[in-house]
């Protein structure tokens, strides 16, 4: 048995190790896992959403039911109060059997005996109870003291009939109303069902504790009908319990008048809370949503029982449909996975077999039985081409190595040593001095200084004093080129000579002044360079007395970020300053008071430090 298991494990490992089978498994997992996960999440979220929605509906329905019940009770209380405070009713209630009828007769001229008095009672009752659309004579009852042997009508009864009942002592001793449940009785004169009960006192005759008792039956049948419309599902049951947990209204008529605890208390704990509560319980081996709410004013409870399988009935159908869809997707995915796995693995298999035949004596093996135009076709074509070029590659590698050595030698020959240039210019300088050519000596020396400070060993940031030397060398050369045409002055405060500046900042500005400001005038020109410290900045001005220029155009050009060729040198200087020091620094052009323009350069006061210098390979 163990050998069979080991053999099966090896067989399974061998099968899974192939690219084809791995692709099939991966494709199926990629499809099945997300599909199953998403379906489960959707089903779970739908169940939660439906349960929450049902709870919200139940809460709204319970609140509606509570409001309707309290509305009916308040309406009854209002009517009874109107009856009680009616002048005729007060006179009738104040009547005592020990007195004669002439008091009432003298007041109304109609009440001569108990029968007439009973009719007067009923007239008062009908006057007010007729305003309630659900009342009729059989639902409103008035119990008064008996007048001799006379019997009253169907709504007016002897008080002695209820005084001997077991529930009479529980009635409030004052005139406070109470909602009571009365069991069915063979005596039709006694109240039955859920009734509004209130004692009526003879306010005009203080020798009596009270004169009568009025009861009005609540329309619990109408409330039961209302409960049916409030059911969230067909299988739901809603109860209304009184303060003694007796079912006084229900969607199940057979349970009315029953004690709720005797049926359900072992399954459902009843909570006294005016806040709507829900919980999931096990009832009859089923998950059930229990909803409860207490009507505080009358201490009634509203209870709803909703089986979760009723809520999830549609979801169960959806779940079956999802499972069917997953099965169909699985079958289709398996088919496509097989096709795709074969499509991918076959060319790889051909490449592996072909590479297995390669050795040092057989470097050219061609694959010519793959006819698809895809990435594998590209791979196979290049594989064939690579095999074909393997032999030539060795020769080409040697040729490339030889060419590389030759190129390195030529590059070495092409290099110019800056020191050789400086030494040559120095030799020319000494020859010019030897032959008393002072102008040539000055020009060569200035040119040598210009190149030396321009190169600056590849540095981008240099001291301000070096920038001024380089600029003065340039002005010296230009002054020799244009005798008697250019004069200049340079002033720099001593404390800022060691401050940092971007290399080749001043020379382009000076060149711009000569070419565009002084040369067009054909008259001698003057260039002034002034370097001052102002607060935490360095202010450098380059002024000329040339023909001037459009200042707005110049400022727009130097701040233009496009690759326009116009005034590229000035724009490049401004951009380099901003790049190294920040956007708050740079160049601004302005007009002089008389003629010419001034370029103002703003730089930070920053002492030059050798180790913080930045290399620039392009310099």
C-alpha positions in Angstrom: 0.0 0.0 0.0 2.8 2.4 0.9 4.6 1.6 -2.3 1.5 2.4 -4.3 1.1 5.7 -2.5 4.8 6.6 -3.2 4.4 5.5 -6.8 1.2 7.6 -7.2 3.0 10.6 -5.6 5.9 10.4 -8.0 3.4 10.1 -10.9 1.5 13.1 -9.7 4.6 15.1 -9.2 5.8 14.3 -12.7 2.5 15.3 -14.2 2.3 18.5 -12.3 5.9 19.4 -13.1 5.1 19.8 -16.8 4.4 23.4 -18.0 1.1 22.2 -19.7 -0.4 20.9 -16.5 0.9 23.8 -14.4 -0.8 26.2 -16.8 -4.0 24.3 -16.7 -4.0 24.4 -12.9 -3.0 28.0 -12.7 -5.7 29.0 -15.2 -8.4 27.1 -13.3 -7.3 28.6 -10.0 -7.2 32.1 -11.4 -10.8 31.6 -12.6 -12.3 29.5 -9.8 -10.9 31.2 -6.7 -12.0 34.8 -7.6 -15.3 33.6 -8.9 -16.1 31.5 -5.8 -14.8 34.2 -3.5 -16.8 37.0 -5.2 -19.9 34.8 -5.2 -19.5 34.1 -1.5 -19.0 37.7 -0.7 -22.0 38.8 -2.8 -24.2 36.2 -1.2 -23.0 37.1 2.4 -23.4 40.8 1.7 -26.8 40.3 0.1 -28.0 38.3 3.2 -26.7 41.0 5.5 -28.3 43.7 3.4 -31.6 41.9 3.2 -31.6 41.2 7.0 -30.8 44.9 7.7 -33.5 46.0 5.3 -36.0 43.7 6.9 -35.1 45.0 10.4 -35.5 48.6 9.1 -38.9 47.7 7.7 -40.0 46.0 10.9 -38.8 48.9 13.0 -40.8 51.3 10.8 -43.9 49.0 11.0 -43.6 48.6 14.7 -43.4 52.4 15.1 -46.4 52.8 12.9 -48.3 50.2 14.9 -47.3 51.9 18.1 -48.4 55.3 16.9 -51.8 53.9 15.6 -52.5 52.2 18.9 -51.6 55.2 21.0 -53.6 57.4 18.6 -56.7 55.3 19.1 -56.3 55.2 22.9 -55.7 59.0 23.0 -58.8 59.5 20.8 -60.9 57.3 23.2 -59.5 59.2 26.2 -60.4 62.5 24.6 -64.0 61.3 23.9 -64.5 60.0 27.4 -63.2 63.2 28.9 -65.7 65.1 26.8 -68.5 62.8 27.9 -67.4 63.2 31.6 -67.3 67.0 31.5 -70.6 67.4 29.6 -73.1 69.4 31.7 -75.9 66.9 31.3 -73.6 64.0 32.2 -72.4 65.8 35.3 -76.0 66.3 36.4 -76.9 62.7 35.6 -73.8 61.3 37.5 -74.6 63.6 40.5 -78.1 62.0 40.8 -78.7 59.9 43.9 -81.3 57.2 44.2 -82.1 58.4 47.7 -83.3 61.7 46.2 -86.3 62.3 44.0 -86.3 63.0 40.3 -87.6 66.5 40.6 -84.0 68.0 40.6 -83.4 66.7 37.1 -86.9 67.3 36.0 -86.8 70.9 37.0 -83.5 71.2 35.0 -84.4 69.3 31.8 -88.2 68.8 32.0 -87.7 65.2 30.6 -86.2 63.1 33.3 -89.1 61.7 35.4 -87.9 58.1 36.0 -84.9 55.8 35.7 -85.9 54.8 32.2 -86.0 58.4 31.0 -82.7 58.9 32.8 -81.2 55.9 31.0 -82.3 57.4 27.7 -80.6 60.7 28.7 -77.4 58.8 29.5 -77.5 57.2 26.0 -78.1 60.5 24.3 -75.0 61.9 25.9 -73.0 58.8 24.9 -74.2 58.8 21.3 -73.4 62.5 21.0 -69.7 61.9 21.5 -69.1 58.3 20.5 -70.7 58.8 17.1 -67.6 60.9 16.2 -65.5 57.6 16.3 -66.1 55.7 13.2 -65.3 52.3 14.8 -67.6 52.7 17.7 -71.2 51.3 18.0 -73.6 50.7 20.8 -72.3 47.2 21.6 -68.7 48.5 22.2 -69.4 51.4 24.6 -70.9 50.5 28.0 -71.8 52.7 31.0 -72.3 51.1 34.4 -74.3 53.2 36.9 -76.0 52.7 40.3 -79.3 50.8 39.9 -82.5 52.7 40.1 -84.9 50.4 41.9 -85.9 47.4 39.8 -85.6 49.1 36.5 -83.4 47.6 33.8 -81.4 49.8 31.5 -80.8 49.5 27.7 -78.1 47.6 25.8 -75.4 50.2 26.7 -76.4 51.3 30.2 -76.1 48.6 33.0 -76.1 48.3 36.7 -72.8 49.0 38.4 -73.5 46.1 40.8 -72.9 43.6 37.9 -69.2 44.5 37.6 -68.6 45.2 41.3 -68.8 41.4 42.0 -66.2 40.4 39.3 -62.6 39.4 40.2 -61.1 42.1 38.1 -63.1 45.1 39.6 -60.7 45.7 42.5 -57.8 46.2 40.1 -59.4 49.2 38.5 -57.7 52.5 39.4 -59.4 54.0 42.5 -59.4 57.5 41.0 -60.5 58.7 37.6 -57.2 57.7 35.9 -57.9 55.6 32.7 -56.7 52.0 32.4 -56.4 49.6 29.5 -57.6 46.2 30.6 -58.2 42.8 29.1 -61.5 41.1 30.1 -62.1 37.4 29.4 -65.2 36.3 27.6 -68.2 35.8 29.9 -71.7 34.3 29.6 -73.0 37.6 30.9 -73.3 39.8 27.9 -73.5 42.9 30.1 -69.9 42.5 31.2 -67.1 44.0 29.0 -65.0 41.6 26.9 -61.7 41.8 25.1 -59.4 44.9 25.4 -61.2 47.8 26.9 -60.6 51.4 28.0 -61.9 51.6 31.6 -62.4 54.8 33.6 -64.4 55.6 36.8 -66.7 58.6 36.5 -67.4 60.6 39.7 -70.5 62.6 40.6 -68.7 65.9 40.9 -71.9 67.7 42.1 -72.6 65.2 44.8 -69.7 64.5 47.1 -71.3 61.9 49.3 -70.6 59.2 46.6 -67.2 57.6 46.0 -68.0 57.4 42.4 -71.2 57.3 40.3 -70.4 55.1 37.3 -67.9 53.1 35.3 -67.5 53.6 31.5 -65.8 51.0 29.2 -65.0 51.3 25.5 -63.7 48.3 23.6 -60.6 48.8 21.5 -60.8 47.7 17.9 -58.3 44.8 18.3 -59.7 43.1 15.2 -58.8 46.1 13.2 -55.3 46.1 14.7 -55.0 42.3 13.9 -55.9 43.1 10.3 -53.2 45.9 10.3 -50.6 43.4 11.5 -51.2 41.2 8.4 -50.2 44.2 6.2 -47.1 44.8 8.4 -45.6 41.3 7.9 -42.3 41.4 6.1 -42.8 37.8 4.7 -45.6 35.4 4.4 -44.1 33.2 7.1 -43.7 36.0 9.6 -45.9 36.3 12.8 -46.5 39.5 14.7 -48.0 39.7 18.2 -49.3 42.5 20.4 -49.1 41.6 24.2 -50.7 43.3 27.1 -48.9 44.0 30.4 -49.6 40.4 31.5 -48.0 39.0 28.3 -51.4 37.9 27.0 -51.8 38.0 23.2 -54.4 40.6 22.4 -53.7 40.9 18.7 -51.9 38.7 16.2 -51.6 37.7 12.6 -52.5 34.2 13.9 -56.1 34.5 15.1 -55.9 31.1 16.9 -53.3 32.5 19.3 -55.4 35.5 20.4 -56.2 35.5 24.2 -53.4 32.9 24.8 -50.5 33.6 27.2 -47.4 34.3 25.2 -45.0 32.8 27.7 -46.8 29.4 27.7 -46.0 29.1 23.9 -42.7 30.9 23.3 -40.9 32.0 26.5 -38.6 29.0 26.4 -37.3 30.1 23.0 -37.7 33.8 23.1 -36.6 36.1 26.0 -39.0 39.1 26.2 -37.2 42.4 26.7 -38.9 45.5 28.1 -37.4 48.3 26.1 -38.9 51.2 24.2 -36.0 50.8 21.7 -36.5 48.4 18.8 -34.4 45.3 19.3 -33.6 42.4 17.1 -31.6 39.2 17.5 -31.1 35.9 15.8 -32.5 32.9 17.8 -33.0 29.2 17.3 -36.7 28.5 17.1 -38.0 25.1 16.1 -34.5 24.2 14.9 -34.5 27.2 12.5 -32.7 30.4 12.6 -35.3 33.1 13.4 -35.2 36.9 13.5 -36.8 38.0 16.8 -38.0 41.7 16.9 -39.3 43.4 20.0 -40.5 46.8 21.1 -42.4 48.0 24.2 -45.1 50.7 24.2 -44.2 52.5 27.3 -47.4 54.4 27.9 -49.5 51.3 28.2 -46.8 48.7 28.8 -47.7 46.6 25.8 -45.2 44.7 23.7 -44.9 44.2 20.0 -43.1 41.0 19.0 -42.2 39.8 15.5 -41.0 36.4 14.5 -39.5 36.0 11.0 -37.8 32.8 9.9 -34.5 33.6 8.1 -35.2 31.0 5.4 -38.2 33.1 4.5 -36.0 36.1 4.1 -33.4 34.2 2.2 -35.8 32.3 -0.1 -34.9 34.4 -3.1 -31.2 34.3 -2.1 -31.3 30.5 -2.1 -32.5 30.5 -5.7 -29.7 33.0 -6.5 -27.2 30.8 -4.7 -28.3 27.8 -6.8 -28.0 29.9 -10.0 -24.5 31.1 -8.9 -23.4 27.5 -8.4 -24.7 26.5 -11.8 -22.9 29.4 -13.4 -19.7 28.5 -11.6 -20.0 24.9 -12.9 -20.5 26.1 -16.4 -17.6 28.5 -16.1 -15.5 25.7 -14.8 -16.3 23.5 -17.8 -15.7 26.3 -20.3 -12.5 27.3 -18.4 -11.2 23.8 -18.4 -11.7 23.6 -22.2 -10.0 26.9 -22.8 -7.2 26.0 -20.4 -6.4 22.8 -22.3 -6.4 24.6 -25.6 -4.3 27.5 -24.2 -1.9 25.2 -22.4 -1.3 23.2 -25.5 -0.9 26.4 -27.5 1.8 27.7 -25.1 3.6 24.4 -24.1 4.0 22.9 -27.6 6.5 25.5 -29.0 8.4 25.4 -25.7 8.5 21.6 -25.9 9.9 21.9 -29.5 12.6 24.4 -28.3 13.6 22.1 -25.4 13.9 19.1 -27.7 15.9 21.1 -30.3 18.2 22.5 -27.6 18.7 19.0 -26.3 20.3 18.0 -29.7 22.8 20.8 -29.6 26.5 20.0 -28.8 29.9 21.4 -29.8 29.9 19.5 -33.1 26.3 20.3 -34.0 25.6 24.0 -33.4 23.0 24.4 -36.1 19.6 22.7 -35.5 16.6 24.3 -37.2 13.0 24.2 -36.1 10.8 24.5 -39.3 7.4 23.0 -38.3 5.9 25.9 -36.3 3.6 28.0 -38.5 1.9 30.5 -36.1 2.6 34.2 -36.2 3.1 35.0 -32.6 5.7 35.6 -29.9 6.8 31.9 -30.1 7.3 32.3 -33.8 9.5 35.3 -33.2 11.4 33.3 -30.5 11.8 30.2 -32.8 12.9 32.4 -35.8 15.5 34.1 -33.6 16.6 30.8 -32.1 17.2 29.5 -35.7 19.0 32.7 -36.6 21.1 32.5 -33.4 22.2 29.0 -34.2 23.1 30.0 -37.7 25.3 32.9 -36.4 27.0 31.1 -33.5 30.2 30.2 -35.6 30.5 33.7 -37.1 30.0 35.3 -33.6 33.4 34.0 -32.4 35.1 35.7 -35.4 33.1 38.9 -35.0 33.9 39.0 -31.3 37.6 38.9 -32.1 37.2 41.6 -34.7 35.3 43.8 -32.3 38.0 43.4 -29.7 40.6 44.5 -32.2 38.5 47.4 -33.3 38.0 48.4 -29.7 41.7 48.5 -29.0 42.3 50.6 -32.1 39.5 53.0 -31.2 41.0 53.4 -27.7 44.4 54.2 -29.2 42.9 56.7 -31.6 40.9 58.3 -28.8 44.1 58.6 -26.7 45.9 60.2 -29.6 43.0 62.6 -30.1 43.1 63.9 -26.6 44.5 67.5 -26.1 46.2 68.2 -22.8 45.1 71.7 -21.5 48.5 72.2 -20.1 50.0 71.8 -23.6 47.7 74.6 -24.7 48.7 76.9 -21.8 52.4 76.2 -22.4 52.1 77.0 -26.1 50.3 80.3 -25.4 52.9 81.1 -22.8 55.7 80.5 -25.4 53.9 82.8 -27.8 53.8 85.4 -25.1 57.5 85.2 -24.5 58.2 85.4 -28.2 56.0 88.5 -28.5 57.9 90.1 -25.6 61.2 89.2 -27.2 60.2 91.0 -30.4 58.6 94.0 -28.4 55.0 93.0 -29.6 53.3 94.1 -26.4 49.8 94.0 -27.9 50.3 90.4 -28.9 51.6 89.6 -25.5 48.6 91.2 -23.7 46.2 89.4 -26.1 47.9 86.0 -25.7 48.0 86.4 -21.9 44.3 87.4 -21.7 43.4 84.5 -24.0 45.3 82.1 -21.8 43.6 83.4 -18.6 40.3 83.3 -20.4 40.7 79.6 -21.2 42.1 78.7 -17.8 39.2 80.2 -15.9 36.7 79.0 -18.5 37.8 75.4 -18.0 38.2 75.8 -14.2 39.1 72.1 -13.9 35.6 71.1 -14.9 33.9 73.1 -12.0 30.5 74.7 -12.4 30.6 76.9 -9.3 33.6 79.2 -8.9 34.6 82.2 -6.7 33.3 85.6 -7.8 36.9 86.9 -8.1 37.8 84.2 -10.7 34.6 85.1 -12.7 35.7 88.8 -12.7 39.3 87.8 -13.8 37.8 85.7 -16.7 35.5 88.6 -17.6 38.3 91.1 -17.6 40.4 88.9 -19.8 37.5 88.8 -22.3 37.2 92.6 -22.1 41.0 93.1 -22.7 40.8 91.0 -25.8 37.8 92.9 -27.1 39.5 96.2 -26.3 42.5 95.2 -28.5 40.1 94.1 -31.3 38.2 97.5 -31.1 40.8 100.1 -30.2 39.4 103.3 -28.8 35.8 101.8 -28.9 35.5 100.0 -25.5 36.2 101.3 -22.1 35.2 99.5 -18.9 35.4 99.6 -15.1 35.0 96.8 -12.5 34.2 97.3 -8.9 33.7 94.6 -6.3 33.4 94.8 -2.5 36.2 92.9 -0.8 33.9 90.7 1.4 32.1 89.2 -1.5 35.0 88.2 -3.7 35.1 84.7 -2.2 31.3 84.2 -2.7 30.0 81.5 -5.1 28.8 82.2 -8.6 27.9 80.1 -11.6 30.8 80.0 -14.1 30.4 82.1 -17.3 27.6 84.3 -15.8 29.1 87.7 -16.6 30.9 87.1 -20.0 27.6 86.5 -22.0 26.1 89.7 -20.5 29.3 91.7 -21.4 29.3 90.1 -24.9 25.6 91.1 -25.3 26.4 94.7 -24.4 29.2 94.9 -26.9 27.5 93.2 -29.9 23.9 94.6 -29.4 24.5 97.8 -27.5 27.9 99.4 -28.4 28.9 98.1 -31.9 25.7 99.4 -33.7 26.5 103.0 -32.5 29.9 103.2 -34.2 30.9 105.3 -31.2 33.0 104.6 -28.1 31.1 102.7 -25.5 31.5 102.1 -21.8 30.7 99.0 -19.7 30.5 99.1 -15.9 30.4 96.1 -13.6 29.6 96.7 -10.0 29.4 93.9 -7.3 27.7 94.8 -3.9 26.3 93.0 -0.9 22.7 93.8 0.0 21.3 92.1 3.1 21.7 88.4 2.5 22.1 88.7 -1.3 24.8 89.7 -3.8 23.7 92.3 -6.4 25.8 92.4 -9.6 25.0 95.0 -12.3 26.3 95.1 -15.8 25.6 98.5 -17.4 26.3 99.9 -20.9 25.7 103.2 -22.7 24.6 101.5 -26.0 21.5 102.0 -28.1 19.3 100.2 -25.6 16.7 97.5 -26.2 13.1 96.4 -25.6 13.3 95.6 -21.9 10.0 93.6 -21.8 11.1 91.5 -24.7 14.5 90.8 -23.1 12.9 89.7 -19.7 10.4 87.5 -21.5 13.2 85.8 -23.5 15.4 85.0 -20.6 12.4 83.5 -18.7 11.2 81.5 -21.7 11.3 77.7 -21.0 11.0 76.7 -24.7 13.9 75.7 -26.9 13.9 78.9 -28.9 17.3 79.8 -30.4 16.7 83.5 -29.7 19.2 84.8 -27.1 20.0 81.3 -26.0 23.1 82.4 -24.1 21.3 84.9 -21.9 18.4 82.4 -21.2 20.9 79.7 -20.4 22.7 81.9 -17.8 19.4 82.8 -16.2 18.3 79.1 -16.1 21.6 77.9 -14.6 21.4 80.5 -11.8 17.8 79.5 -10.9 18.8 75.8 -11.2 21.7 76.1 -8.7 20.4 78.7 -6.3 16.6 78.8 -6.7 13.8 80.5 -8.6 14.0 83.7 -6.5 17.4 84.4 -8.0 18.4 85.3 -11.6 18.7 88.2 -14.1 16.4 91.2 -14.7 17.0 93.8 -17.4 16.1 97.5 -16.9 16.6 100.8 -18.8 19.1 103.4 -17.7 18.0 106.9 -16.9 19.8 108.3 -20.0 20.9 105.7 -22.5 21.7 102.0 -22.5 20.5 99.1 -20.3 21.5 97.4 -17.1 21.4 93.7 -16.3 20.9 93.1 -12.6 22.0 89.7 -11.3 20.8 88.6 -7.8 22.7 85.8 -6.1 22.7 84.4 -2.5 25.5 85.4 -0.2 27.3 82.1 -0.1 31.0 81.6 0.6 32.7 79.4 -2.0 33.8 76.0 -0.6 36.0 73.7 -2.6 34.5 70.4 -1.4 30.9 71.5 -2.2 31.8 72.3 -5.9 29.7 70.5 -8.5 31.4 68.8 -11.5 30.1 69.6 -15.0 31.4 67.3 -17.7 30.2 69.7 -20.4 32.6 72.5 -19.4 
